[in-house]
Amino acid sequence: MLLGALCLFLHWSLANQPDPHAMFPTPPPATLQTPGQLLKAKQESDDAFNAQQQALHPAHIPHIGKNSKSVIFLENAETMSYDTAFSPDVQVLRGNVRFRQDHTYMYCDSAYFYEKANSLDAFSNVKMVQGDTLYIYGDVLFYDGNTQKARMKYNVRMENRKTVLTTDTLLFDRIENVGYYDTGGKIVDETNVLTSLIGQYYPATKTALFKTAVKLVNPNFVLRSDTLRYNTATGIANIVGPSTIIHKNKTTIYSSKGWYDTKSDKSQLLDRSVVVNPNGRRLTGDTIYYDKKAGIGNAYHNVVMKDTAQKIDLYGNYGYYDENKDYGYVTKSAKLVQYSPEDTLYMHADTLSTQKDSIYNTARGYHNVRFFRSDLQGKCDSLFYSERDSVTRMYGAPVVWSDEQQMTGEEIHAFTKNNEIDHIHVIRSAFAIQQSDSIRFNQLSGKELTAYIRNREVYRIDVKGNAESLYFPRDKDSTLIGMNTTQSSKLTMYIKDKKIDKIILTPQSNGTLYPPDKTNHDQMFLKNYTWQEEIRPKDQDDIFRVVPKDKFVNATGHHKQVGIKPSGETGKQNKPGQQKGN
């Protein structure tokens, strides 16, 4: 019985619950004298009803999604009127007008409020406030509460913390939280000033997209682009279209893809971007990491480093450049190309570098050096060239070929004059070879050797110190006379029409002329003879050919000292002085 009585009591209580509207009645219209009183009364009624509903139905109220329709509320106005004849559904509001939709507030001096359409037009001193970080100012606002899109016009200014966007017309989408302009605009942050014809700005992510006539002005550089993405928080500009960056010190960057950190002056540049430094050097690569403050550029894959002053290009799959030291190098399929009006030099090495030493330019090649020019080819382990004396120095088993001459030694210096090879100096263990026919080779050896070049042909060779020669003189009809060998302290060989013309020996020299029938094949070579024609670079592509260090072609397979009459053989002894040539 007690349980039954309790159920009857609860049923009676719910049945006699008062109506919320009756508990909080709206004041009668007659008591409302001004629009302000009307708005206040309406707000009090709404607050009372909501409080009662919450008390009676404490269930969770679902969050309004961004696609949900929300209502624009008029929160304040000093006067309100209607034009019943022209537009009876429009409220004309004046004086300190304030609207609210969700957490966005809109202020103005006057407005047209289309309550049924859930939209408004605001005029004079217009301001939109979203949260506590986004403020939009303008002279006129057209706002649709259903789509939550606003169009602010004239003297528009959007402020998002320390970022300010100014334009003539701004479309702001509250749902997507993005502002658009297409009549020209400007964004200013702590670091940069950006302008463009078309732009978008996302306050939540602090990102902006600029298109057409984009210009970013930084205290240190100016960036111009067709399309640019920019983050006002990080200061990073994402390059997504053809762009040019010009620094105050005249360093210029050309790129269509990559990013540039405007705060640290570091960048990653893609798709064959180019960095041009004040000295005229151009660094190009598939990918470039460039640190402007440090002056360092690292390039990867299909790298090209052009020096317009030296007329030298470096190629490789990795490149490094220090613009402060004016130094750069390439590795991985490295190639150097030097241009001149007369010819072009092609060189390969494991590492190739160029640098400006005070006022002179230099070039270096390290390990497995091979080079080709139409009038000179060579190989060595390392190479150094200086503009100071126009000398190319070769070290590590160097070999040089000029026309039909091959020269070897411990060190070789090639001297240039007016971009042409003037003479070649071979130091220590000097050896020169000229092929006479398929099995015979004219040879010179000594401590030092100098070959003089005219019109790209060797015309004279001087040998100093333990000078020896072995050559095959011929008659005018090219008939072989024999094999001539000489020994002296010095000798000079003259070459005419690519043939030995004469040899001049110093006093206290001796020589032997061997008849053809008294010449054995294994005696036709001086000590340390090595004919290396097989590894001679044949063209600009052949410089990349890998040659084993012991790959030398020797006609006999071994070295045999020649120049002293062998035992049991007779030969014609030459008199000191001039030896017969061809």
C-alpha positions in Angstrom: 0.0 0.0 0.0 2.8 2.4 0.8 4.4 1.8 -2.6 1.1 2.4 -4.4 0.5 5.6 -2.5 4.0 6.9 -3.6 3.3 6.2 -7.3 0.0 8.1 -7.1 1.8 11.1 -5.5 4.4 11.2 -8.3 1.8 11.0 -11.0 -0.2 13.9 -9.4 3.0 16.0 -9.1 3.9 15.7 -12.8 0.3 16.3 -13.9 0.2 19.6 -11.9 3.7 20.9 -13.0 3.4 24.6 -14.0 4.0 25.8 -17.5 7.5 27.4 -17.8 6.1 30.3 -19.9 3.6 31.0 -17.2 6.3 31.0 -14.5 8.4 33.5 -16.5 5.9 35.6 -18.5 7.2 38.2 -21.0 6.3 41.7 -19.9 3.3 43.1 -21.7 4.1 45.2 -24.8 2.6 48.3 -23.4 5.4 48.4 -20.8 8.2 48.5 -23.4 9.0 52.0 -24.4 12.4 51.6 -26.4 14.1 48.9 -28.5 16.6 48.5 -25.8 13.8 47.6 -23.3 12.4 45.2 -25.9 15.7 43.4 -26.3 16.3 43.2 -22.6 12.9 41.7 -22.0 13.3 39.2 -24.8 16.7 38.2 -23.3 15.2 37.8 -19.8 12.4 35.6 -21.1 14.8 33.5 -23.1 17.2 33.1 -20.1 14.3 32.1 -17.8 12.9 29.6 -20.3 16.3 28.0 -20.8 17.0 27.8 -17.1 13.6 26.1 -16.5 14.3 23.6 -19.3 17.6 22.8 -17.9 16.2 22.2 -14.5 13.4 20.0 -15.8 15.4 18.2 -18.5 19.1 18.0 -17.3 20.0 15.7 -20.2 23.1 16.5 -22.3 22.6 19.1 -25.0 24.3 18.0 -28.2 27.1 20.2 -29.7 26.0 22.2 -32.7 28.1 21.0 -35.6 29.6 23.3 -38.2 26.9 22.3 -40.7 24.1 22.9 -38.2 21.9 26.0 -38.7 22.4 28.6 -35.9 20.4 31.7 -35.4 21.6 35.3 -35.4 20.6 37.1 -32.2 20.2 40.8 -31.9 21.8 41.7 -28.6 21.7 45.5 -28.7 20.5 48.6 -30.6 19.6 52.0 -29.5 16.7 52.4 -32.0 14.7 50.0 -34.0 12.2 50.7 -36.8 10.4 49.1 -39.7 9.5 50.2 -43.2 6.2 48.5 -43.5 5.6 49.8 -47.0 9.0 48.9 -48.6 10.2 45.9 -46.6 8.1 45.0 -43.6 10.4 42.0 -42.7 13.6 44.2 -42.3 14.5 45.6 -38.9 16.3 49.0 -39.3 18.7 49.3 -36.3 20.8 52.3 -35.3 23.3 53.1 -32.5 25.7 50.6 -30.9 24.3 47.6 -32.8 25.5 44.2 -31.7 24.7 40.8 -33.1 25.8 37.3 -32.0 25.9 34.0 -33.7 27.4 31.2 -31.6 30.7 32.6 -30.4 31.0 35.3 -33.0 29.9 38.9 -32.3 29.3 41.6 -34.9 29.2 45.3 -34.1 28.3 48.4 -36.2 26.7 51.8 -36.1 23.6 50.8 -38.1 22.2 47.6 -39.7 19.4 46.0 -41.6 18.4 42.8 -39.8 16.6 40.1 -41.8 15.5 38.0 -38.9 13.5 35.5 -41.0 16.3 35.1 -43.5 18.8 34.9 -40.7 21.1 37.5 -42.3 22.1 41.1 -41.9 23.7 44.1 -43.5 25.9 46.2 -41.3 27.3 49.7 -41.9 29.9 52.0 -40.5 32.5 51.0 -37.9 31.8 47.4 -38.5 33.6 44.8 -36.4 33.5 41.0 -36.2 35.0 39.2 -33.3 35.5 35.5 -33.3 36.9 34.0 -30.1 39.6 36.2 -28.5 42.1 36.1 -31.3 40.3 37.1 -34.6 39.0 40.6 -35.3 37.7 41.8 -38.7 37.1 45.5 -39.4 35.5 47.3 -42.3 32.9 49.8 -43.5 30.2 47.4 -44.8 29.3 43.9 -43.9 27.0 41.5 -45.6 26.4 38.4 -43.5 24.4 35.2 -44.1 23.8 33.3 -40.9 22.7 30.2 -42.7 25.9 29.7 -44.7 27.9 31.6 -42.1 29.7 33.6 -44.8 30.6 37.2 -44.4 31.6 39.8 -47.1 33.4 42.7 -45.6 34.0 45.7 -47.8 36.1 48.9 -47.8 39.0 49.5 -45.6 39.0 45.9 -44.5 41.4 44.8 -41.8 41.7 41.3 -40.3 43.8 40.9 -37.1 44.9 37.5 -35.9 47.2 38.1 -32.9 50.3 39.7 -34.5 49.2 39.1 -38.1 47.2 41.8 -39.9 45.5 41.3 -43.3 44.3 44.4 -45.2 42.2 44.5 -48.4 39.3 46.3 -50.1 37.0 43.3 -50.0 37.2 40.2 -47.8 35.0 37.1 -47.9 35.2 35.2 -44.6 33.8 31.7 -44.3 33.2 30.9 -40.6 32.6 27.2 -41.2 35.9 26.7 -43.0 37.5 29.5 -41.0 39.2 31.1 -43.9 39.3 34.6 -45.4 39.5 35.2 -49.2 40.3 38.3 -51.3 40.6 38.7 -55.0 41.0 42.4 -55.5 44.5 42.7 -54.0 45.6 42.4 -50.4 48.4 42.6 -47.9 49.4 40.5 -44.9 51.9 41.8 -42.3 53.5 39.8 -39.5 56.4 40.3 -37.3 58.9 39.4 -40.0 57.5 40.0 -43.5 55.1 42.0 -45.6 53.2 39.9 -48.3 51.1 41.3 -51.1 49.2 39.6 -53.9 46.1 40.0 -56.2 44.4 36.9 -54.8 44.8 35.4 -51.3 43.5 33.1 -48.6 44.2 33.2 -44.9 43.4 30.5 -42.4 43.5 32.0 -38.8 43.4 28.6 -37.1 46.5 27.2 -38.8 48.1 30.6 -39.5 48.6 29.6 -43.1 48.1 31.8 -46.2 47.9 31.1 -49.9 48.9 33.8 -52.3 48.4 33.9 -56.1 49.2 36.3 -58.9 51.7 39.1 -58.5 52.9 37.7 -55.1 55.6 39.8 -53.3 57.2 39.0 -50.0 59.3 41.8 -48.5 61.8 40.9 -45.8 64.5 43.2 -44.3 67.1 41.1 -46.1 65.5 40.1 -49.3 62.5 40.3 -51.6 60.6 37.3 -52.9 58.4 37.5 -56.0 56.3 34.6 -57.1 53.2 33.4 -59.0 52.0 31.2 -56.2 53.2 31.0 -52.6 52.1 29.4 -49.4 53.1 31.1 -46.1 52.8 30.3 -42.4 52.7 33.5 -40.2 53.7 31.5 -37.1 56.8 29.8 -38.4 57.7 32.3 -41.1 58.2 29.5 -43.6 57.3 30.3 -47.2 56.4 27.2 -49.3 57.2 27.8 -53.0 54.6 26.2 -55.3 55.2 28.3 -58.4 57.9 30.1 -60.3 59.6 32.3 -57.8 62.6 34.7 -57.5 64.4 35.7 -54.3 66.8 38.6 -54.4 68.9 39.3 -51.3 70.4 42.7 -50.5 73.9 41.4 -51.3 72.7 40.3 -54.7 72.4 36.6 -54.0 69.5 35.4 -56.2 67.4 32.2 -56.0 65.2 30.9 -58.8 62.8 28.1 -57.7 59.4 26.7 -58.5 59.2 24.3 -55.7 60.5 24.1 -52.1 60.4 26.1 -48.9 62.3 29.1 -47.5 62.5 29.9 -43.7 62.3 33.7 -43.6 63.5 33.7 -40.0 66.6 31.6 -40.3 67.3 32.2 -44.0 67.5 28.4 -44.5 65.8 26.8 -47.4 65.1 23.5 -49.3 64.8 24.1 -53.1 63.6 21.4 -55.5 63.1 20.8 -59.2 66.3 22.2 -60.7 66.3 25.4 -58.5 69.2 27.8 -59.0 71.2 29.8 -56.5 73.3 32.6 -57.9 75.9 34.3 -55.6 77.3 37.8 -55.9 80.4 36.5 -57.6 78.4 35.0 -60.5 78.6 31.4 -59.5 75.4 29.4 -60.2 74.5 26.3 -58.2 71.8 24.1 -59.7 70.5 20.7 -58.6 67.5 18.5 -58.2 67.6 19.3 -54.5 69.5 22.2 -52.8 69.8 22.9 -49.1 70.8 26.5 -48.8 71.8 28.4 -45.6 72.0 32.0 -46.6 73.4 33.2 -43.2 76.2 30.7 -43.3 76.6 31.1 -47.1 76.6 27.3 -47.6 74.8 25.4 -50.3 74.5 21.6 -50.5 73.1 20.2 -53.8 72.1 16.7 -54.7 71.6 14.9 -58.0 72.4 16.3 -61.4 74.4 19.1 -59.8 75.8 22.0 -62.0 78.1 24.6 -60.5 78.8 27.4 -63.1 81.5 30.0 -62.7 80.9 32.6 -65.4 84.1 34.5 -64.4 86.4 31.5 -64.9 84.2 30.0 -67.6 84.3 26.8 -65.7 81.4 24.4 -65.0 81.4 21.6 -62.4 79.0 18.7 -62.7 78.3 15.9 -60.3 75.7 14.2 -58.2 76.7 16.0 -55.0 77.9 19.6 -54.8 79.0 21.9 -52.0 79.5 25.6 -52.2 80.8 28.2 -49.6 80.1 31.6 -51.0 82.0 33.3 -48.2 85.2 31.5 -49.1 84.3 31.4 -52.8 84.9 27.7 -52.8 82.9 24.8 -54.3 83.4 21.2 -55.1 81.5 18.3 -56.7 81.7 14.5 -56.3 80.0 11.4 -57.6 80.5 11.3 -61.4 82.3 14.7 -61.1 83.2 16.6 -64.3 84.8 19.9 -64.9 84.3 21.8 -68.2 86.5 24.8 -69.0 85.5 26.9 -72.0 87.8 29.0 -74.1 87.6 30.4 -77.6 90.2 28.0 -78.8 89.0 24.8 -77.2 87.1 23.1 -74.3 88.7 21.1 -71.5 86.8 18.1 -70.0 88.1 16.6 -66.8 86.9 13.9 -64.4 88.1 13.0 -60.9 86.6 11.6 -57.7 86.4 15.1 -56.4 86.7 18.4 -58.4 86.9 21.8 -56.8 87.3 25.5 -57.7 88.2 28.4 -55.4 89.3 32.0 -55.7 92.6 32.4 -53.8 92.8 36.1 -53.0 92.5 37.5 -56.5 93.4 34.3 -58.4 91.2 31.4 -59.4 92.2 27.9 -58.8 91.0 24.4 -59.7 91.8 21.0 -58.1 91.2 17.4 -59.0 91.6 14.6 -56.4 92.1 10.9 -57.3 91.7 9.2 -60.6 92.0 12.3 -62.7 91.4 12.0 -66.4 91.1 14.9 -68.9 90.5 15.5 -72.6 91.1 18.5 -74.8 91.6 18.3 -78.5 95.3 19.2 -78.3 96.1 17.6 -74.9 94.9 14.6 -72.9 96.1 13.2 -69.6 95.7 11.2 -66.4 97.1 11.5 -62.9 96.1 10.9 -59.3 95.8 14.6 -58.4 95.9 17.9 -60.2 96.1 21.6 -59.3 95.7 24.7 -61.5 96.3 28.3 -60.6 95.4 31.4 -62.5 98.4 33.1 -60.8 100.9 31.5 -63.2 98.6 29.6 -65.6 100.2 26.3 -64.7 98.5 22.9 -64.3 100.4 20.7 -62.0 99.9 16.9 -62.1 101.0 14.4 -59.5 100.8 10.7 -58.9 101.9 8.7 -62.0 101.0 11.5 -64.5 100.7 10.8 -68.2 100.2 13.5 -70.8 99.5 13.0 -74.5 100.0 15.8 -77.0 99.4 14.9 -80.7 101.6 11.8 -81.2 103.7 12.4 -78.1 103.3 10.7 -74.8 105.1 12.1 -71.7 105.4 10.5 -68.2 107.3 11.4 -65.0 106.9 11.8 -61.3 105.4 15.3 -61.8 104.2 17.2 -64.9 103.6 20.9 -65.2 101.6 22.2 -68.2 102.1 26.0 -68.9 99.4 27.9 -70.8 99.6 31.1 -72.6 96.6 32.9 -74.1 94.5 29.8 -73.3 96.8 27.6 -75.3 99.4 25.0 -74.1 102.8 26.7 -74.4 105.1 24.0 -73.0 105.1 21.0 -70.8 107.7 20.4 -68.1 108.2 16.8 -66.8 110.1 16.6 -63.5 112.0 13.5 -62.4 112.0 10.2 -64.3 111.0 12.1 -67.4 110.1 10.0 -70.4 108.8 10.9 -73.9 107.5 8.5 -76.5 106.5 8.9 -80.1 105.2 6.0 -82.1 107.2 5.5 -85.3 105.3 2.5 -86.7 103.3 -0.4 -85.3 106.3 -1.9 -83.4 108.8 0.9 -83.2 108.7 3.9 -80.8 111.0 7.0 -80.6 112.0 7.5 -77.0 113.6 10.2 -74.8 114.4 9.9 -71.1 116.2 11.9 -68.5 115.8 13.7 -65.1 113.8 16.5 -66.6 112.1 17.1 -69.9 110.5 20.1 -71.5 108.3 19.9 -74.6 107.6 23.1 -76.4 104.3 23.4 -78.4 103.5 25.7 -81.3 100.2 25.6 -83.2 99.1 22.7 -81.0 102.1 20.5 -82.1 105.3 19.6 -80.3 108.2 21.1 -82.2 111.1 20.8 -79.7 112.0 18.7 -76.7 114.8 19.5 -74.2 116.1 16.7 -71.9 118.4 17.5 -69.0 120.3 15.1 -66.8 121.2 11.5 -67.9 119.6 12.2 -71.2 119.1 9.2 -73.4 117.4 8.8 -76.8 116.3 5.9 -78.8 114.8 6.6 -82.2 114.4 5.2 -85.7 115.8 7.5 -88.4 114.4 7.1 -91.9 115.2 8.4 -95.4 113.0 10.9 -97.2 111.0 8.0 -98.7 110.4 6.7 -95.2 112.8 3.8 -95.6 114.1 2.7 -92.2 117.8 3.4 -91.7 118.1 1.7 -88.3 117.9 2.3 -84.6 119.9 5.1 -83.1 120.7 5.4 -79.4 122.5 8.2 -77.6 123.6 9.1 -74.1 124.5 12.6 -73.0 124.0 15.1 -70.2 121.7 17.2 -72.3 119.9 16.8 -75.6 117.5 18.7 -77.8 115.2 17.1 -80.3 113.5 19.1 -83.1 110.3 17.8 -84.7 109.0 18.9 -88.0 105.8 17.7 -89.6 105.4 15.3 -86.7 108.7 13.6 -87.5 112.1 13.8 -85.9 114.1 16.4 -87.8 117.3 16.4 -85.8 118.8 15.8 -82.4 121.5 18.0 -80.9 123.7 16.5 -78.1 126.0 18.2 -75.7 129.7 17.4 -75.8 130.9 14.2 -74.1 128.0 12.3 -75.6 128.0 9.0 -77.4 125.6 7.0 -79.5 125.2 4.0 -81.7 123.4 3.4 -84.9 122.1 -0.2 -85.3 121.3 -1.4 -88.8 117.8 -2.8 -89.1 119.0 -6.4 -89.4 121.0 -6.0 -86.2 118.1 -4.7 -84.1 116.3 -7.2 -81.8 112.7 -6.3 -80.8 113.4 -6.6 -77.1 116.2 -4.1 -77.4 114.0 -1.3 -78.8 113.0 0.1 -75.5 114.7 2.4 -72.9 114.5 1.6 -69.3 111.1 2.4 -67.7 109.4 2.5 -71.1 105.7 2.2 -70.9 103.4 2.9 -73.8 100.0 3.7 -72.4 98.0 4.6 -75.5 95.3 2.2 -74.5 94.3 4.3 -71.5 94.5 7.6 -73.3 91.1 9.5 -73.1 89.6 9.5 -76.6 86.8 12.0 -76.1 84.9 13.9 -73.5 82.9 10.8 -72.5 86.0 8.6 -72.2 87.2 10.6 -69.2 84.8 8.5 -67.1 86.4 5.2 -68.1 87.7 3.4 -65.0 91.4 2.3 -65.6 93.1 -0.1 -63.2 96.2 1.4 -61.7 98.4 -1.3 -63.2 96.9 -1.1 -66.7 99.9 -0.2 -68.9 100.5 -1.5 -72.4 104.1 -2.5 -72.9 105.3 -3.7 -76.2 107.6 -6.4 -74.7 105.8 -7.1 -71.4 109.0 -6.0 -69.5 111.5 -3.2 -69.5 115.0 -3.6 -71.0 117.7 -1.1 -70.7 119.0 0.0 -74.1 121.7 2.4 -75.1 124.8 0.3 -74.3 126.1 -2.0 -77.1 125.1 -5.5 -76.3 127.9 -8.1 -76.0 128.6 -9.9 -79.3 126.9 -7.3 -81.5 128.4 -4.7 -83.7 127.0 -1.3 -84.3 128.0 2.0 -85.9 129.3 4.4 -83.3 128.0 7.9 -83.7 130.3 10.9 -83.2 129.4 13.5 -80.5 127.3 16.4 -81.7 124.4 16.4 -84.2 122.6 13.1 -84.8 120.8 12.3 -88.1 117.0 12.6 -88.1 114.6 11.3 -90.7 
